[in-house]
Amino acid sequence: MSKYEAEFSNLVKAFRKRHMGKGPSKISTTFCKNWAICEMEGNLSPVEKFIANEDEGKQMVRAARTEMVKNMYRQNHPVEMEEFLQCDFVDLFVDIDIEKDFGMSIFVFSEDLEKKFS
C-alpha cells in the first residue's frame, strides 16, 4: 500500500467514524484505474454481532451495512476524499460478509488514480 493509499484509508476510517460512530479496525486500499478498492476488517459493532447470531439478523445487518453506507455517502458528500485525490467522487459499491466481519467498498472517481498516484 502506497502512502497515498494509506492516507485514503485513514480518510475512509475517519469518515465512517464521524458519520456512523465506528470505523473499521483495519483498512487496506488499492488504487486500480479510477477505483479506490478498500478491504475492511472489524466493521461490526457488538450489537450488530449479537443481532447477526440469527439468520434473519444476518440478513438485516448486511442490508443495513450495504444500503445505509451507500446512502451515507450520498447524503454526506466525501469532500475530504475529493480534495485529497483532486478529482470527483462518482459512485460507491459496497458489500460485507457478516460472518467474517469483512467488507469491501469500491469508490469510483473521475480520474485514473492508479496512474495519478503511481
One Martini backbone bead per residue (centre of mass of N, CA, C, O) as a GRO file, in nm:
protein
  118
    1MET     BB    1   0.095   0.038   0.026
    2SER     BB    2   0.076   0.348  -0.027
    3LYS     BB    3   0.063   0.661   0.101
    4TYR     BB    4  -0.204   0.731  -0.046
    5GLU     BB    5  -0.364   0.479   0.036
    6ALA     BB    6  -0.330   0.521   0.342
    7GLU     BB    7  -0.469   0.799   0.354
    8PHE     BB    8  -0.737   0.705   0.241
    9SER     BB    9  -0.799   0.508   0.469
   10ASN     BB   10  -0.813   0.731   0.689
   11LEU     BB   11  -1.054   0.882   0.561
   12VAL     BB   12  -1.258   0.652   0.577
   13LYS     BB   13  -1.247   0.602   0.880
   14ALA     BB   14  -1.329   0.892   0.965
   15PHE     BB   15  -1.596   0.908   0.816
   16ARG     BB   16  -1.734   0.666   0.959
   17LYS     BB   17  -1.702   0.763   1.245
   18ARG     BB   18  -1.859   1.033   1.209
   19HIS     BB   19  -2.135   0.889   1.069
   20MET     BB   20  -2.144   0.596   1.260
   21GLY     BB   21  -1.930   0.576   1.526
   22LYS     BB   22  -1.771   0.359   1.335
   23GLY     BB   23  -1.484   0.208   1.235
   24PRO     BB   24  -1.267   0.026   1.111
   25SER     BB   25  -0.984  -0.149   1.224
   26LYS     BB   26  -0.917  -0.225   0.911
   27ILE     BB   27  -0.740  -0.085   0.619
   28SER     BB   28  -0.713  -0.156   0.261
   29THR     BB   29  -0.572   0.010  -0.022
   30THR     BB   30  -0.645   0.014  -0.383
   31PHE     BB   31  -0.536   0.133  -0.686
   32CYS     BB   32  -0.766   0.104  -0.979
   33LYS     BB   33  -0.772   0.317  -1.175
   34ASN     BB   34  -1.084   0.473  -1.073
   35TRP     BB   35  -1.024   0.303  -0.812
   36ALA     BB   36  -1.100   0.250  -0.460
   37ILE     BB   37  -0.998  -0.031  -0.281
   38CYS     BB   38  -1.160  -0.148   0.019
   39GLU     BB   39  -1.044  -0.335   0.288
   40MET     BB   40  -1.248  -0.451   0.574
   41GLU     BB   41  -1.207  -0.475   0.924
   42GLY     BB   42  -1.405  -0.442   1.188
   43ASN     BB   43  -1.722  -0.324   1.149
   44LEU     BB   44  -1.876  -0.439   1.385
   45SER     BB   45  -2.075  -0.419   1.635
   46PRO     BB   46  -2.184  -0.573   1.912
   47VAL     BB   47  -2.483  -0.557   1.829
   48GLU     BB   48  -2.455  -0.675   1.543
   49LYS     BB   49  -2.339  -0.946   1.634
   50PHE     BB   50  -2.586  -1.029   1.795
   51ILE     BB   51  -2.796  -1.015   1.566
   52ALA     BB   52  -2.617  -1.222   1.375
   53ASN     BB   53  -2.694  -1.502   1.518
   54GLU     BB   54  -2.919  -1.480   1.315
   55ASP     BB   55  -3.028  -1.508   1.000
   56GLU     BB   56  -3.211  -1.257   0.997
   57GLY     BB   57  -2.993  -1.072   1.117
   58LYS     BB   58  -2.785  -1.092   0.891
   59GLN     BB   59  -2.962  -0.966   0.672
   60MET     BB   60  -3.011  -0.699   0.818
   61VAL     BB   61  -2.714  -0.607   0.852
   62ARG     BB   62  -2.633  -0.619   0.555
   63ALA     BB   63  -2.839  -0.417   0.449
   64ALA     BB   64  -2.751  -0.185   0.630
   65ARG     BB   65  -2.438  -0.188   0.548
   66THR     BB   66  -2.496  -0.118   0.246
   67GLU     BB   67  -2.725   0.098   0.212
   68MET     BB   68  -2.639   0.301   0.435
   69VAL     BB   69  -2.360   0.367   0.325
   70LYS     BB   70  -2.447   0.477   0.053
   71ASN     BB   71  -2.631   0.700   0.172
   72MET     BB   72  -2.416   0.849   0.334
   73TYR     BB   73  -2.257   0.946   0.076
   74ARG     BB   74  -2.495   1.101  -0.051
   75GLN     BB   75  -2.547   1.296   0.205
   76ASN     BB   76  -2.210   1.292   0.250
   77HIS     BB   77  -1.997   1.429   0.082
   78PRO     BB   78  -1.651   1.340   0.004
   79VAL     BB   79  -1.454   1.603   0.014
   80GLU     BB   80  -1.182   1.504   0.133
   81MET     BB   81  -1.125   1.300  -0.095
   82GLU     BB   82  -1.130   1.498  -0.331
   83GLU     BB   83  -0.905   1.683  -0.229
   84PHE     BB   84  -0.684   1.469  -0.212
   85LEU     BB   85  -0.727   1.357  -0.524
   86GLN     BB   86  -0.829   1.574  -0.730
   87CYS     BB   87  -1.135   1.456  -0.760
   88ASP     BB   88  -1.434   1.299  -0.840
   89PHE     BB   89  -1.704   1.164  -0.703
   90VAL     BB   90  -1.927   0.902  -0.835
   91ASP     BB   91  -1.916   0.614  -0.668
   92LEU     BB   92  -2.057   0.319  -0.479
   93PHE     BB   93  -1.945  -0.003  -0.362
   94VAL     BB   94  -2.102  -0.255  -0.142
   95ASP     BB   95  -1.977  -0.513   0.091
   96ILE     BB   96  -2.058  -0.793   0.326
   97ASP     BB   97  -1.931  -1.027   0.566
   98ILE     BB   98  -2.065  -1.112   0.856
   99GLU     BB   99  -1.908  -1.362   0.963
  100LYS     BB  100  -1.612  -1.216   0.897
  101ASP     BB  101  -1.604  -0.907   0.912
  102PHE     BB  102  -1.595  -0.832   0.585
  103GLY     BB  103  -1.523  -0.555   0.369
  104MET     BB  104  -1.624  -0.375   0.065
  105SER     BB  105  -1.505  -0.080  -0.110
  106ILE     BB  106  -1.592   0.100  -0.413
  107PHE     BB  107  -1.445   0.377  -0.538
  108VAL     BB  108  -1.549   0.623  -0.772
  109PHE     BB  109  -1.365   0.816  -1.004
  110SER     BB  110  -1.276   1.064  -1.257
  111GLU     BB  111  -0.989   0.929  -1.225
  112ASP     BB  112  -0.673   0.783  -1.260
  113LEU     BB  113  -0.521   0.675  -0.975
  114GLU     BB  114  -0.295   0.489  -1.060
  115LYS     BB  115  -0.144   0.700  -1.234
  116LYS     BB  116  -0.140   0.947  -1.037
  117PHE     BB  117  -0.002   0.749  -0.776
  118SER     BB  118   0.269   0.591  -0.914
   0.00000   0.00000   0.00000
